Amino acid sequence: MSTRGTGRRGIGLIGIVYLVIGVVVAATHGYLVAWNVPANILEGLAVIVLWPLVVPFGVDLHSLIA
């Protein structure tokens, strides 16, 4: 009888918490507005992923991407 390893799939609880915090940070810092402009979509997604740079270091992605 062979047993196959049950690999974990998905991002897990820590990944979900990370993304939720990213969405909250993006919303509170004004990055989730005017989704009809491609640059705004890029900014919003970048802040959701890079929120650790925005909160403690005050990086302004508005000026970096636009």
ABEGO torsion letter per residue (X at the ends): XBBBBBBBBEAEAAAAAAAAAAAAAAAAAGAABGAABAAAAAAAAAAAAAAAAAAAAGBBAAAAAX
